[in-house]
Amino acid sequence: MVTSSALYIASAAFFALHLLPSTPARPRALAMVGEGVYTAIFSILSVILLWLLAREFNAADYGAKLWLLPAWWLWIKAFLILFAYVLIFAGVLTPNPSSPGSANSLENPDIANGIFAITRHPVMWGVAIWALTHMISQSTWRGFAFFGSFAATALIGSWLQQRRKRASVPGWADFEARTSFFPFLALIENRAALRLKSIAWGPVAVAVIAWGAVLHYHGWIFGTPALR
């Protein structure tokens, strides 16, 4: 295992920081410094740690691949990345009960019938699918450390966030009852209905355009072709 220890440290620090909002430390910090200062400090630290994480990832030895992938994986990878982009853009561009200051979106009686019928955390699952797909493709300890920190942060952070939402957001419990954490589970259990009229197609179109652009320019931006 030749990956630099600095990459593991940066990954752990990034993960730990982003678990903070889901712990009792968040309300204590808010009480001490106020929401504005807390948000500013958290944002600055997030940017610094993201920069450090990317720097150590680029500096680390690539290392040997732990497995080789069949040619058809490229098609699965492309589809999963597209699905991840749809979740991310739809979750960001649609009023999202999980976002700060968006609890009033729960007043919409159809809130659970659009993108949230797939999962109540579309943005975090989108990030996790993107990260896990890259982990599989990289198949190195370097890739595990970098992309694994994003996947763990997204999934564990959103899972822990739910406890705080239940205690502080009116209507969240009903939203949970009509949706699922794991993608498609509420649909399988008939607790949700994916209605096409409830889906915001604008964000889906943006996701498809962004996906195509990244596929085309990935090699130029990141130095390696996307479908590799």
mmCIF file of the C-alpha atoms, coordinates in Angstrom:
data_MODEL
# 
_entry.id   MODEL 
# 
loop_
_atom_site.group_PDB 
_atom_site.id 
_atom_site.type_symbol 
_atom_site.label_atom_id 
_atom_site.label_alt_id 
_atom_site.label_comp_id 
_atom_site.label_asym_id 
_atom_site.label_entity_id 
_atom_site.label_seq_id 
_atom_site.pdbx_PDB_ins_code 
_atom_site.Cartn_x 
_atom_site.Cartn_y 
_atom_site.Cartn_z 
_atom_site.occupancy 
_atom_site.B_iso_or_equiv 
_atom_site.pdbx_formal_charge 
_atom_site.auth_seq_id 
_atom_site.auth_comp_id 
_atom_site.auth_asym_id 
_atom_site.auth_atom_id 
_atom_site.pdbx_PDB_model_num 
ATOM 1   C CA . MET A 1 1   ? 0.000   0.000  0.000   1.00 0.00 ? 1   MET A CA 1 
ATOM 2   C CA . VAL A 1 2   ? 1.989   2.972  -1.314  1.00 0.00 ? 2   VAL A CA 1 
ATOM 3   C CA . THR A 1 3   ? -0.597  5.697  -0.929  1.00 0.00 ? 3   THR A CA 1 
ATOM 4   C CA . SER A 1 4   ? 0.698   8.710  0.989   1.00 0.00 ? 4   SER A CA 1 
ATOM 5   C CA . SER A 1 5   ? -0.414  8.882  4.617   1.00 0.00 ? 5   SER A CA 1 
ATOM 6   C CA . ALA A 1 6   ? -1.190  12.572 4.030   1.00 0.00 ? 6   ALA A CA 1 
ATOM 7   C CA . LEU A 1 7   ? -3.999  11.513 1.686   1.00 0.00 ? 7   LEU A CA 1 
ATOM 8   C CA . TYR A 1 8   ? -5.528  9.326  4.389   1.00 0.00 ? 8   TYR A CA 1 
ATOM 9   C CA . ILE A 1 9   ? -5.263  12.160 6.916   1.00 0.00 ? 9   ILE A CA 1 
ATOM 10  C CA . ALA A 1 10  ? -6.897  14.627 4.529   1.00 0.00 ? 10  ALA A CA 1 
ATOM 11  C CA . SER A 1 11  ? -9.657  12.118 3.760   1.00 0.00 ? 11  SER A CA 1 
ATOM 12  C CA . ALA A 1 12  ? -10.340 11.503 7.446   1.00 0.00 ? 12  ALA A CA 1 
ATOM 13  C CA . ALA A 1 13  ? -10.379 15.240 8.220   1.00 0.00 ? 13  ALA A CA 1 
ATOM 14  C CA . PHE A 1 14  ? -12.786 15.929 5.343   1.00 0.00 ? 14  PHE A CA 1 
ATOM 15  C CA . PHE A 1 15  ? -15.080 13.144 6.548   1.00 0.00 ? 15  PHE A CA 1 
ATOM 16  C CA . ALA A 1 16  ? -14.966 14.272 10.190  1.00 0.00 ? 16  ALA A CA 1 
ATOM 17  C CA . LEU A 1 17  ? -15.727 17.906 9.361   1.00 0.00 ? 17  LEU A CA 1 
ATOM 18  C CA . HIS A 1 18  ? -18.784 17.016 7.312   1.00 0.00 ? 18  HIS A CA 1 
ATOM 19  C CA . LEU A 1 19  ? -20.189 14.794 10.038  1.00 0.00 ? 19  LEU A CA 1 
ATOM 20  C CA . LEU A 1 20  ? -20.212 17.784 12.394  1.00 0.00 ? 20  LEU A CA 1 
ATOM 21  C CA . PRO A 1 21  ? -23.628 19.127 11.242  1.00 0.00 ? 21  PRO A CA 1 
ATOM 22  C CA . SER A 1 22  ? -25.197 15.766 12.109  1.00 0.00 ? 22  SER A CA 1 
ATOM 23  C CA . THR A 1 23  ? -23.914 15.698 15.700  1.00 0.00 ? 23  THR A CA 1 
ATOM 24  C CA . PRO A 1 24  ? -24.823 17.595 18.913  1.00 0.00 ? 24  PRO A CA 1 
ATOM 25  C CA . ALA A 1 25  ? -21.750 19.744 18.270  1.00 0.00 ? 25  ALA A CA 1 
ATOM 26  C CA . ARG A 1 26  ? -23.680 21.737 15.646  1.00 0.00 ? 26  ARG A CA 1 
ATOM 27  C CA . PRO A 1 27  ? -26.329 23.266 17.971  1.00 0.00 ? 27  PRO A CA 1 
ATOM 28  C CA . ARG A 1 28  ? -23.611 23.994 20.533  1.00 0.00 ? 28  ARG A CA 1 
ATOM 29  C CA . ALA A 1 29  ? -21.549 25.793 17.904  1.00 0.00 ? 29  ALA A CA 1 
ATOM 30  C CA . LEU A 1 30  ? -24.598 27.731 16.741  1.00 0.00 ? 30  LEU A CA 1 
ATOM 31  C CA . ALA A 1 31  ? -25.320 28.807 20.303  1.00 0.00 ? 31  ALA A CA 1 
ATOM 32  C CA . MET A 1 32  ? -21.736 29.977 20.748  1.00 0.00 ? 32  MET A CA 1 
ATOM 33  C CA . VAL A 1 33  ? -21.084 31.900 17.522  1.00 0.00 ? 33  VAL A CA 1 
ATOM 34  C CA . GLY A 1 34  ? -24.403 32.224 15.694  1.00 0.00 ? 34  GLY A CA 1 
ATOM 35  C CA . GLU A 1 35  ? -25.527 30.697 12.413  1.00 0.00 ? 35  GLU A CA 1 
ATOM 36  C CA . GLY A 1 36  ? -23.775 33.231 10.160  1.00 0.00 ? 36  GLY A CA 1 
ATOM 37  C CA . VAL A 1 37  ? -20.330 32.795 11.725  1.00 0.00 ? 37  VAL A CA 1 
ATOM 38  C CA . TYR A 1 38  ? -20.786 29.018 11.969  1.00 0.00 ? 38  TYR A CA 1 
ATOM 39  C CA . THR A 1 39  ? -21.705 28.773 8.283   1.00 0.00 ? 39  THR A CA 1 
ATOM 40  C CA . ALA A 1 40  ? -18.793 30.967 7.247   1.00 0.00 ? 40  ALA A CA 1 
ATOM 41  C CA . ILE A 1 41  ? -16.238 28.984 9.282   1.00 0.00 ? 41  ILE A CA 1 
ATOM 42  C CA . PHE A 1 42  ? -17.652 25.663 8.121   1.00 0.00 ? 42  PHE A CA 1 
ATOM 43  C CA . SER A 1 43  ? -17.568 26.761 4.471   1.00 0.00 ? 43  SER A CA 1 
ATOM 44  C CA . ILE A 1 44  ? -13.981 28.026 4.693   1.00 0.00 ? 44  ILE A CA 1 
ATOM 45  C CA . LEU A 1 45  ? -12.802 24.826 6.363   1.00 0.00 ? 45  LEU A CA 1 
ATOM 46  C CA . SER A 1 46  ? -14.647 22.752 3.760   1.00 0.00 ? 46  SER A CA 1 
ATOM 47  C CA . VAL A 1 47  ? -12.913 24.542 0.894   1.00 0.00 ? 47  VAL A CA 1 
ATOM 48  C CA . ILE A 1 48  ? -9.495  24.232 2.569   1.00 0.00 ? 48  ILE A CA 1 
ATOM 49  C CA . LEU A 1 49  ? -9.929  20.512 3.246   1.00 0.00 ? 49  LEU A CA 1 
ATOM 50  C CA . LEU A 1 50  ? -11.262 19.871 -0.256  1.00 0.00 ? 50  LEU A CA 1 
ATOM 51  C CA . TRP A 1 51  ? -8.198  21.604 -1.690  1.00 0.00 ? 51  TRP A CA 1 
ATOM 52  C CA . LEU A 1 52  ? -5.885  19.571 0.559   1.00 0.00 ? 52  LEU A CA 1 
ATOM 53  C CA . LEU A 1 53  ? -7.687  16.364 -0.349  1.00 0.00 ? 53  LEU A CA 1 
ATOM 54  C CA . ALA A 1 54  ? -7.360  17.043 -4.074  1.00 0.00 ? 54  ALA A CA 1 
ATOM 55  C CA . ARG A 1 55  ? -3.709  18.057 -3.700  1.00 0.00 ? 55  ARG A CA 1 
ATOM 56  C CA . GLU A 1 56  ? -2.769  14.899 -1.800  1.00 0.00 ? 56  GLU A CA 1 
ATOM 57  C CA . PHE A 1 57  ? -4.737  12.759 -4.242  1.00 0.00 ? 57  PHE A CA 1 
ATOM 58  C CA . ASN A 1 58  ? -2.793  14.191 -7.173  1.00 0.00 ? 58  ASN A CA 1 
ATOM 59  C CA . ALA A 1 59  ? 0.521   13.851 -5.311  1.00 0.00 ? 59  ALA A CA 1 
ATOM 60  C CA . ALA A 1 60  ? -0.002  10.258 -4.173  1.00 0.00 ? 60  ALA A CA 1 
ATOM 61  C CA . ASP A 1 61  ? 1.484   7.327  -6.064  1.00 0.00 ? 61  ASP A CA 1 
ATOM 62  C CA . TYR A 1 62  ? -1.102  5.711  -8.305  1.00 0.00 ? 62  TYR A CA 1 
ATOM 63  C CA . GLY A 1 63  ? -0.353  2.239  -6.997  1.00 0.00 ? 63  GLY A CA 1 
ATOM 64  C CA . ALA A 1 64  ? -1.220  -1.154 -8.424  1.00 0.00 ? 64  ALA A CA 1 
ATOM 65  C CA . LYS A 1 65  ? -4.779  -1.960 -9.433  1.00 0.00 ? 65  LYS A CA 1 
ATOM 66  C CA . LEU A 1 66  ? -6.482  -4.429 -7.126  1.00 0.00 ? 66  LEU A CA 1 
ATOM 67  C CA . TRP A 1 67  ? -8.654  -5.785 -9.950  1.00 0.00 ? 67  TRP A CA 1 
ATOM 68  C CA . LEU A 1 68  ? -9.245  -5.394 -13.662 1.00 0.00 ? 68  LEU A CA 1 
ATOM 69  C CA . LEU A 1 69  ? -12.617 -4.498 -15.129 1.00 0.00 ? 69  LEU A CA 1 
ATOM 70  C CA . PRO A 1 70  ? -14.353 -5.921 -18.213 1.00 0.00 ? 70  PRO A CA 1 
ATOM 71  C CA . ALA A 1 71  ? -14.985 -3.693 -21.239 1.00 0.00 ? 71  ALA A CA 1 
ATOM 72  C CA . TRP A 1 72  ? -18.740 -3.606 -20.602 1.00 0.00 ? 72  TRP A CA 1 
ATOM 73  C CA . TRP A 1 73  ? -18.128 -1.829 -17.281 1.00 0.00 ? 73  TRP A CA 1 
ATOM 74  C CA . LEU A 1 74  ? -17.615 1.419  -19.242 1.00 0.00 ? 74  LEU A CA 1 
ATOM 75  C CA . TRP A 1 75  ? -21.272 1.373  -20.285 1.00 0.00 ? 75  TRP A CA 1 
ATOM 76  C CA . ILE A 1 76  ? -22.439 0.657  -16.729 1.00 0.00 ? 76  ILE A CA 1 
ATOM 77  C CA . LYS A 1 77  ? -20.174 3.425  -15.471 1.00 0.00 ? 77  LYS A CA 1 
ATOM 78  C CA . ALA A 1 78  ? -21.572 5.941  -17.974 1.00 0.00 ? 78  ALA A CA 1 
ATOM 79  C CA . PHE A 1 79  ? -25.158 5.086  -16.999 1.00 0.00 ? 79  PHE A CA 1 
ATOM 80  C CA . LEU A 1 80  ? -24.443 5.275  -13.252 1.00 0.00 ? 80  LEU A CA 1 
ATOM 81  C CA . ILE A 1 81  ? -22.753 8.656  -13.625 1.00 0.00 ? 81  ILE A CA 1 
ATOM 82  C CA . LEU A 1 82  ? -25.738 9.942  -15.611 1.00 0.00 ? 82  LEU A CA 1 
ATOM 83  C CA . PHE A 1 83  ? -28.097 8.678  -12.893 1.00 0.00 ? 83  PHE A CA 1 
ATOM 84  C CA . ALA A 1 84  ? -25.905 10.341 -10.252 1.00 0.00 ? 84  ALA A CA 1 
ATOM 85  C CA . TYR A 1 85  ? -26.018 13.652 -12.133 1.00 0.00 ? 85  TYR A CA 1 
ATOM 86  C CA . VAL A 1 86  ? -29.807 13.485 -12.402 1.00 0.00 ? 86  VAL A CA 1 
ATOM 87  C CA . LEU A 1 87  ? -30.089 12.924 -8.645  1.00 0.00 ? 87  LEU A CA 1 
ATOM 88  C CA . ILE A 1 88  ? -27.663 15.748 -7.854  1.00 0.00 ? 88  ILE A CA 1 
ATOM 89  C CA . PHE A 1 89  ? -29.092 18.381 -10.184 1.00 0.00 ? 89  PHE A CA 1 
ATOM 90  C CA . ALA A 1 90  ? -32.722 17.502 -9.464  1.00 0.00 ? 90  ALA A CA 1 
ATOM 91  C CA . GLY A 1 91  ? -32.011 17.516 -5.733  1.00 0.00 ? 91  GLY A CA 1 
ATOM 92  C CA . VAL A 1 92  ? -30.236 20.881 -5.885  1.00 0.00 ? 92  VAL A CA 1 
ATOM 93  C CA . LEU A 1 93  ? -32.589 22.658 -8.303  1.00 0.00 ? 93  LEU A CA 1 
ATOM 94  C CA . THR A 1 94  ? -35.805 21.349 -6.709  1.00 0.00 ? 94  THR A CA 1 
ATOM 95  C CA . PRO A 1 95  ? -36.979 22.625 -3.288  1.00 0.00 ? 95  PRO A CA 1 
ATOM 96  C CA . ASN A 1 96  ? -35.302 20.101 -1.011  1.00 0.00 ? 96  ASN A CA 1 
ATOM 97  C CA . PRO A 1 97  ? -36.429 19.466 2.597   1.00 0.00 ? 97  PRO A CA 1 
ATOM 98  C CA . SER A 1 98  ? -32.883 18.383 3.479   1.00 0.00 ? 98  SER A CA 1 
ATOM 99  C CA . SER A 1 99  ? -31.374 21.731 2.489   1.00 0.00 ? 99  SER A CA 1 
ATOM 100 C CA . PRO A 1 100 ? -30.892 24.474 5.108   1.00 0.00 ? 100 PRO A CA 1 
ATOM 101 C CA . GLY A 1 101 ? -33.869 26.831 5.231   1.00 0.00 ? 101 GLY A CA 1 
ATOM 102 C CA . SER A 1 102 ? -36.034 24.663 2.966   1.00 0.00 ? 102 SER A CA 1 
ATOM 103 C CA . ALA A 1 103 ? -38.246 22.983 5.533   1.00 0.00 ? 103 ALA A CA 1 
ATOM 104 C CA . ASN A 1 104 ? -41.288 24.842 4.143   1.00 0.00 ? 104 ASN A CA 1 
ATOM 105 C CA . SER A 1 105 ? -41.022 22.655 1.022   1.00 0.00 ? 105 SER A CA 1 
ATOM 106 C CA . LEU A 1 106 ? -42.644 19.926 3.134   1.00 0.00 ? 106 LEU A CA 1 
ATOM 107 C CA . GLU A 1 107 ? -45.884 21.912 2.883   1.00 0.00 ? 107 GLU A CA 1 
ATOM 108 C CA . ASN A 1 108 ? -46.125 20.795 -0.754  1.00 0.00 ? 108 ASN A CA 1 
ATOM 109 C CA . PRO A 1 109 ? -48.460 17.751 -0.743  1.00 0.00 ? 109 PRO A CA 1 
ATOM 110 C CA . ASP A 1 110 ? -46.672 16.332 -3.825  1.00 0.00 ? 110 ASP A CA 1 
ATOM 111 C CA . ILE A 1 111 ? -43.169 16.664 -2.373  1.00 0.00 ? 111 ILE A CA 1 
ATOM 112 C CA . ALA A 1 112 ? -42.736 12.878 -2.186  1.00 0.00 ? 112 ALA A CA 1 
ATOM 113 C CA . ASN A 1 113 ? -43.948 12.186 -5.722  1.00 0.00 ? 113 ASN A CA 1 
ATOM 114 C CA . GLY A 1 114 ? -41.065 13.616 -7.772  1.00 0.00 ? 114 GLY A CA 1 
ATOM 115 C CA . ILE A 1 115 ? -37.347 13.026 -7.395  1.00 0.00 ? 115 ILE A CA 1 
ATOM 116 C CA . PHE A 1 116 ? -37.848 12.275 -3.673  1.00 0.00 ? 116 PHE A CA 1 
ATOM 117 C CA . ALA A 1 117 ? -39.891 9.210  -4.576  1.00 0.00 ? 117 ALA A CA 1 
ATOM 118 C CA . ILE A 1 118 ? -36.555 7.677  -5.590  1.00 0.00 ? 118 ILE A CA 1 
ATOM 119 C CA . THR A 1 119 ? -34.781 8.685  -2.373  1.00 0.00 ? 119 THR A CA 1 
ATOM 120 C CA . ARG A 1 120 ? -35.275 11.409 0.218   1.00 0.00 ? 120 ARG A CA 1 
ATOM 121 C CA . HIS A 1 121 ? -31.588 12.320 -0.159  1.00 0.00 ? 121 HIS A CA 1 
ATOM 122 C CA . PRO A 1 122 ? -31.055 12.599 -3.940  1.00 0.00 ? 122 PRO A CA 1 
ATOM 123 C CA . VAL A 1 123 ? -28.032 14.909 -3.748  1.00 0.00 ? 123 VAL A CA 1 
ATOM 124 C CA . MET A 1 124 ? -26.158 12.769 -1.258  1.00 0.00 ? 124 MET A CA 1 
ATOM 125 C CA . TRP A 1 125 ? -26.948 9.552  -3.090  1.00 0.00 ? 125 TRP A CA 1 
ATOM 126 C CA . GLY A 1 126 ? -25.862 11.195 -6.334  1.00 0.00 ? 126 GLY A CA 1 
ATOM 127 C CA . VAL A 1 127 ? -22.523 12.091 -4.782  1.00 0.00 ? 127 VAL A CA 1 
ATOM 128 C CA . ALA A 1 128 ? -22.200 8.591  -3.317  1.00 0.00 ? 128 ALA A CA 1 
ATOM 129 C CA . ILE A 1 129 ? -22.950 6.864  -6.636  1.00 0.00 ? 129 ILE A CA 1 
ATOM 130 C CA . TRP A 1 130 ? -20.486 9.145  -8.425  1.00 0.00 ? 130 TRP A CA 1 
ATOM 131 C CA . ALA A 1 131 ? -17.825 8.379  -5.803  1.00 0.00 ? 131 ALA A CA 1 
ATOM 132 C CA . LEU A 1 132 ? -18.449 4.633  -5.649  1.00 0.00 ? 132 LEU A CA 1 
ATOM 133 C CA . THR A 1 133 ? -18.374 4.372  -9.437  1.00 0.00 ? 133 THR A CA 1 
ATOM 134 C CA . HIS A 1 134 ? -14.993 6.096  -9.493  1.00 0.00 ? 134 HIS A CA 1 
ATOM 135 C CA . MET A 1 135 ? -13.754 3.848  -6.686  1.00 0.00 ? 135 MET A CA 1 
ATOM 136 C CA . ILE A 1 136 ? -14.610 0.775  -8.740  1.00 0.00 ? 136 ILE A CA 1 
ATOM 137 C CA . SER A 1 137 ? -12.903 2.221  -11.820 1.00 0.00 ? 137 SER A CA 1 
ATOM 138 C CA . GLN A 1 138 ? -9.777  3.312  -9.953  1.00 0.00 ? 138 GLN A CA 1 
ATOM 139 C CA . SER A 1 139 ? -9.493  0.064  -7.958  1.00 0.00 ? 139 SER A CA 1 
ATOM 140 C CA . THR A 1 140 ? -6.443  1.390  -6.073  1.00 0.00 ? 140 THR A CA 1 
ATOM 141 C CA . TRP A 1 141 ? -5.887  2.409  -2.454  1.00 0.00 ? 141 TRP A CA 1 
ATOM 142 C CA . ARG A 1 142 ? -5.380  5.948  -3.723  1.00 0.00 ? 142 ARG A CA 1 
ATOM 143 C CA . GLY A 1 143 ? -8.854  5.913  -5.262  1.00 0.00 ? 143 GLY A CA 1 
ATOM 144 C CA . PHE A 1 144 ? -10.376 4.335  -2.162  1.00 0.00 ? 144 PHE A CA 1 
ATOM 145 C CA . ALA A 1 145 ? -8.987  7.062  0.088   1.00 0.00 ? 145 ALA A CA 1 
ATOM 146 C CA . PHE A 1 146 ? -10.105 9.945  -2.129  1.00 0.00 ? 146 PHE A CA 1 
ATOM 147 C CA . PHE A 1 147 ? -13.461 8.826  -3.486  1.00 0.00 ? 147 PHE A CA 1 
ATOM 148 C CA . GLY A 1 148 ? -14.251 6.809  -0.379  1.00 0.00 ? 148 GLY A CA 1 
ATOM 149 C CA . SER A 1 149 ? -14.224 9.969  1.729   1.00 0.00 ? 149 SER A CA 1 
ATOM 150 C CA . PHE A 1 150 ? -16.953 11.458 -0.489  1.00 0.00 ? 150 PHE A CA 1 
ATOM 151 C CA . ALA A 1 151 ? -19.068 8.304  -0.446  1.00 0.00 ? 151 ALA A CA 1 
ATOM 152 C CA . ALA A 1 152 ? -18.808 7.879  3.321   1.00 0.00 ? 152 ALA A CA 1 
ATOM 153 C CA . THR A 1 153 ? -19.490 11.559 3.978   1.00 0.00 ? 153 THR A CA 1 
ATOM 154 C CA . ALA A 1 154 ? -22.572 11.555 1.749   1.00 0.00 ? 154 ALA A CA 1 
ATOM 155 C CA . LEU A 1 155 ? -24.168 8.358  3.016   1.00 0.00 ? 155 LEU A CA 1 
ATOM 156 C CA . ILE A 1 156 ? -23.271 8.429  6.712   1.00 0.00 ? 156 ILE A CA 1 
ATOM 157 C CA . GLY A 1 157 ? -23.817 12.174 6.965   1.00 0.00 ? 157 GLY A CA 1 
ATOM 158 C CA . SER A 1 158 ? -27.282 12.078 5.403   1.00 0.00 ? 158 SER A CA 1 
ATOM 159 C CA . TRP A 1 159 ? -28.245 9.041  7.503   1.00 0.00 ? 159 TRP A CA 1 
ATOM 160 C CA . LEU A 1 160 ? -27.280 10.833 10.719  1.00 0.00 ? 160 LEU A CA 1 
ATOM 161 C CA . GLN A 1 161 ? -28.906 14.076 9.572   1.00 0.00 ? 161 GLN A CA 1 
ATOM 162 C CA . GLN A 1 162 ? -32.307 12.415 9.646   1.00 0.00 ? 162 GLN A CA 1 
ATOM 163 C CA . ARG A 1 163 ? -32.314 12.166 13.437  1.00 0.00 ? 163 ARG A CA 1 
ATOM 164 C CA . ARG A 1 164 ? -31.839 15.912 13.758  1.00 0.00 ? 164 ARG A CA 1 
ATOM 165 C CA . LYS A 1 165 ? -34.523 16.583 11.144  1.00 0.00 ? 165 LYS A CA 1 
ATOM 166 C CA . ARG A 1 166 ? -37.043 14.418 13.001  1.00 0.00 ? 166 ARG A CA 1 
ATOM 167 C CA . ALA A 1 167 ? -36.520 16.422 16.174  1.00 0.00 ? 167 ALA A CA 1 
ATOM 168 C CA . SER A 1 168 ? -36.463 19.903 14.641  1.00 0.00 ? 168 SER A CA 1 
ATOM 169 C CA . VAL A 1 169 ? -38.461 19.962 11.387  1.00 0.00 ? 169 VAL A CA 1 
ATOM 170 C CA . PRO A 1 170 ? -42.284 19.729 11.497  1.00 0.00 ? 170 PRO A CA 1 
ATOM 171 C CA . GLY A 1 171 ? -43.556 17.348 8.868   1.00 0.00 ? 171 GLY A CA 1 
ATOM 172 C CA . TRP A 1 172 ? -40.278 15.501 8.464   1.00 0.00 ? 172 TRP A CA 1 
ATOM 173 C CA . ALA A 1 173 ? -41.609 12.304 10.059  1.00 0.00 ? 173 ALA A CA 1 
ATOM 174 C CA . ASP A 1 174 ? -44.437 12.185 7.502   1.00 0.00 ? 174 ASP A CA 1 
ATOM 175 C CA . PHE A 1 175 ? -41.941 12.847 4.711   1.00 0.00 ? 175 PHE A CA 1 
ATOM 176 C CA . GLU A 1 176 ? -39.838 9.924  5.953   1.00 0.00 ? 176 GLU A CA 1 
ATOM 177 C CA . ALA A 1 177 ? -42.896 7.675  6.033   1.00 0.00 ? 177 ALA A CA 1 
ATOM 178 C CA . ARG A 1 178 ? -43.597 8.437  2.355   1.00 0.00 ? 178 ARG A CA 1 
ATOM 179 C CA . THR A 1 179 ? -40.003 8.171  1.126   1.00 0.00 ? 179 THR A CA 1 
ATOM 180 C CA . SER A 1 180 ? -36.941 5.989  1.677   1.00 0.00 ? 180 SER A CA 1 
ATOM 181 C CA . PHE A 1 181 ? -33.286 6.466  2.426   1.00 0.00 ? 181 PHE A CA 1 
ATOM 182 C CA . PHE A 1 182 ? -32.216 3.749  0.007   1.00 0.00 ? 182 PHE A CA 1 
ATOM 183 C CA . PRO A 1 183 ? -33.047 4.473  -3.646  1.00 0.00 ? 183 PRO A CA 1 
ATOM 184 C CA . PHE A 1 184 ? -36.279 2.922  -4.978  1.00 0.00 ? 184 PHE A CA 1 
ATOM 185 C CA . LEU A 1 185 ? -37.147 1.177  -1.686  1.00 0.00 ? 185 LEU A CA 1 
ATOM 186 C CA . ALA A 1 186 ? -40.246 3.313  -1.036  1.00 0.00 ? 186 ALA A CA 1 
ATOM 187 C CA . LEU A 1 187 ? -41.420 2.644  -4.599  1.00 0.00 ? 187 LEU A CA 1 
ATOM 188 C CA . ILE A 1 188 ? -40.942 -1.096 -4.155  1.00 0.00 ? 188 ILE A CA 1 
ATOM 189 C CA . GLU A 1 189 ? -42.862 -0.963 -0.862  1.00 0.00 ? 189 GLU A CA 1 
ATOM 190 C CA . ASN A 1 190 ? -45.622 1.193  -2.440  1.00 0.00 ? 190 ASN A CA 1 
ATOM 191 C CA . ARG A 1 191 ? -45.011 4.031  0.005   1.00 0.00 ? 191 ARG A CA 1 
ATOM 192 C CA . ALA A 1 192 ? -44.171 6.460  -2.813  1.00 0.00 ? 192 ALA A CA 1 
ATOM 193 C CA . ALA A 1 193 ? -45.373 7.140  -6.330  1.00 0.00 ? 193 ALA A CA 1 
ATOM 194 C CA . LEU A 1 194 ? -43.020 8.409  -9.029  1.00 0.00 ? 194 LEU A CA 1 
ATOM 195 C CA . ARG A 1 195 ? -45.299 10.713 -11.029 1.00 0.00 ? 195 ARG A CA 1 
ATOM 196 C CA . LEU A 1 196 ? -43.870 12.190 -14.204 1.00 0.00 ? 196 LEU A CA 1 
ATOM 197 C CA . LYS A 1 197 ? -45.831 15.419 -13.782 1.00 0.00 ? 197 LYS A CA 1 
ATOM 198 C CA . SER A 1 198 ? -44.158 15.957 -10.408 1.00 0.00 ? 198 SER A CA 1 
ATOM 199 C CA . ILE A 1 199 ? -40.633 15.695 -11.813 1.00 0.00 ? 199 ILE A CA 1 
ATOM 200 C CA . ALA A 1 200 ? -38.879 18.973 -12.633 1.00 0.00 ? 200 ALA A CA 1 
ATOM 201 C CA . TRP A 1 201 ? -37.621 18.207 -16.142 1.00 0.00 ? 201 TRP A CA 1 
ATOM 202 C CA . GLY A 1 202 ? -35.452 21.316 -16.305 1.00 0.00 ? 202 GLY A CA 1 
ATOM 203 C CA . PRO A 1 203 ? -32.933 19.946 -13.790 1.00 0.00 ? 203 PRO A CA 1 
ATOM 204 C CA . VAL A 1 204 ? -32.964 16.589 -15.595 1.00 0.00 ? 204 VAL A CA 1 
ATOM 205 C CA . ALA A 1 205 ? -32.078 18.347 -18.858 1.00 0.00 ? 205 ALA A CA 1 
ATOM 206 C CA . VAL A 1 206 ? -29.283 20.263 -17.121 1.00 0.00 ? 206 VAL A CA 1 
ATOM 207 C CA . ALA A 1 207 ? -27.976 16.963 -15.704 1.00 0.00 ? 207 ALA A CA 1 
ATOM 208 C CA . VAL A 1 208 ? -27.881 15.355 -19.152 1.00 0.00 ? 208 VAL A CA 1 
ATOM 209 C CA . ILE A 1 209 ? -26.059 18.367 -20.638 1.00 0.00 ? 209 ILE A CA 1 
ATOM 210 C CA . ALA A 1 210 ? -23.554 18.406 -17.767 1.00 0.00 ? 210 ALA A CA 1 
ATOM 211 C CA . TRP A 1 211 ? -23.023 14.649 -18.120 1.00 0.00 ? 211 TRP A CA 1 
ATOM 212 C CA . GLY A 1 212 ? -22.310 14.982 -21.836 1.00 0.00 ? 212 GLY A CA 1 
ATOM 213 C CA . ALA A 1 213 ? -19.944 17.898 -21.260 1.00 0.00 ? 213 ALA A CA 1 
ATOM 214 C CA . VAL A 1 214 ? -17.995 16.028 -18.586 1.00 0.00 ? 214 VAL A CA 1 
ATOM 215 C CA . LEU A 1 215 ? -17.709 12.930 -20.769 1.00 0.00 ? 215 LEU A CA 1 
ATOM 216 C CA . HIS A 1 216 ? -16.340 15.045 -23.590 1.00 0.00 ? 216 HIS A CA 1 
ATOM 217 C CA . TYR A 1 217 ? -13.979 17.286 -21.608 1.00 0.00 ? 217 TYR A CA 1 
ATOM 218 C CA . HIS A 1 218 ? -12.948 14.938 -18.768 1.00 0.00 ? 218 HIS A CA 1 
ATOM 219 C CA . GLY A 1 219 ? -9.605  14.140 -20.342 1.00 0.00 ? 219 GLY A CA 1 
ATOM 220 C CA . TRP A 1 220 ? -8.806  17.799 -20.925 1.00 0.00 ? 220 TRP A CA 1 
ATOM 221 C CA . ILE A 1 221 ? -9.800  18.864 -17.386 1.00 0.00 ? 221 ILE A CA 1 
ATOM 222 C CA . PHE A 1 222 ? -8.561  15.907 -15.329 1.00 0.00 ? 222 PHE A CA 1 
ATOM 223 C CA . GLY A 1 223 ? -5.946  14.389 -17.589 1.00 0.00 ? 223 GLY A CA 1 
ATOM 224 C CA . THR A 1 224 ? -7.664  11.040 -18.153 1.00 0.00 ? 224 THR A CA 1 
ATOM 225 C CA . PRO A 1 225 ? -10.610 10.031 -20.372 1.00 0.00 ? 225 PRO A CA 1 
ATOM 226 C CA . ALA A 1 226 ? -13.929 9.596  -18.576 1.00 0.00 ? 226 ALA A CA 1 
ATOM 227 C CA . LEU A 1 227 ? -14.673 6.189  -20.084 1.00 0.00 ? 227 LEU A CA 1 
ATOM 228 C CA . ARG A 1 228 ? -11.505 4.425  -19.109 1.00 0.00 ? 228 ARG A CA 1 
# 
